[in-house]
Amino acid sequence: MASVKDNILSILRVEFLINEDAAKNWRFIVFIVFLAIVMIASSQKADRKVYRIAQLKKEVIALRSSFVATRKKVEKLKLESSVIAAVDKMGLTTSKETPIAIVKK
């Protein structure tokens, strides 16, 4: 039986890659390297997606605040007092008579 010391020395000397059964070991090592490359690529892709999500969240916040500001401005412009002030500048005045409904038969 091989001792623990002999096993450790054989691993340090990389004998498992140069003995007769090395083909199995090389296939396994290539497979592990391939899996490591796939793992690194997928983690980088996930990181890019996380960064893009953060960027889009900032953009949504900015657009939402712009929307709220624009909506507030439009609501202010729709007020009757704002409309009357804008029309007075054009020289128009409000009618003193009530409007008449025209019905088509």
N, C-alpha and C positions, 0 to 999 in steps of 0.2 A: 504494500500500500504506500501510496505517495503521501508524504507529510504535507502539512499546511504550508511549510516553508518552501517546499519544492513547487507546490501549486502557484504560490505567489511569484516565485522566481520565473516560472514558465510564462506566466502572464506578462511580467515585466520585460521578458526577452521577446515577447510577441511570437512565441512558438506556435500559437494556434493559427497564425496566418501563413506559416511556411511548412507545416507538416502535410501528410498525405490527405487528410480530410479538410484541407484549407478551402476547397471550392465551396463547401457548404457555408463556412464561416464568411467568405468573401461575399457570397450572395446575400447573407443576412446583413452584413455591414452596409452593402449598397442599398438594400431595402430600408434600413434605418436612416441612412443619409437622405434617401428620397423622401421618407416621411418627415424628416426634419425640415427639408426645403419646402414641402407642402405646408407644414405648420407655420413656418416663418412667413410664407407668402399670404396665407389666409389671415394671419394676425395683422399683417400690414394692411391688407384690404379692409379688415374690420376697423383698424385705426383711422384709415382714410374716411370710412363711412361715419364714424363717430365725429370726426372733425367737420365733415360736411353737414351733419345734423346740427351741431352747435352753431355753425355759420348760418344755416337756414333759420334756426330759432332766433338769432339776433336780427335777421332780416324781417322775420314775421313781427317781432316786437316793434321794429322801426316803422313798418308799414301800418301796423295797427294804430300806433300813435299818430301817424300822418292821417289815417282815416278818421280818427276821432277829432282831430283838429279841423279837418275839412268839413266834417259833418256839423261841428259846432258853428263854423263860419256860415254854412248854408242855412242852418236854422235861424241864425241871427239875421241873415239877408231876407228870409221869408217873412219876418215879422211885418205886420201892417205898417208900423211906424217907419221901418226902414224903406218899405216900398213907397210910402207917401213922400218921404224925404227925397228919394231918388227921382220921383216923378215931378216934384216941385222944381227941381233943378232944370227940368226940360220945359218948364212953363205950363205944365198941365195941372189941373186942380181936380179935386174929387167932386163928384156930382152931388147935388143937393137933393135930387129926386131919387126915389127908389127904382130899382131896375124893373122892367116889364118882361115877363116870360112870353116868348113867341112859341106857339104850339102849331105844328103842321098837321093838317087832317088828311 
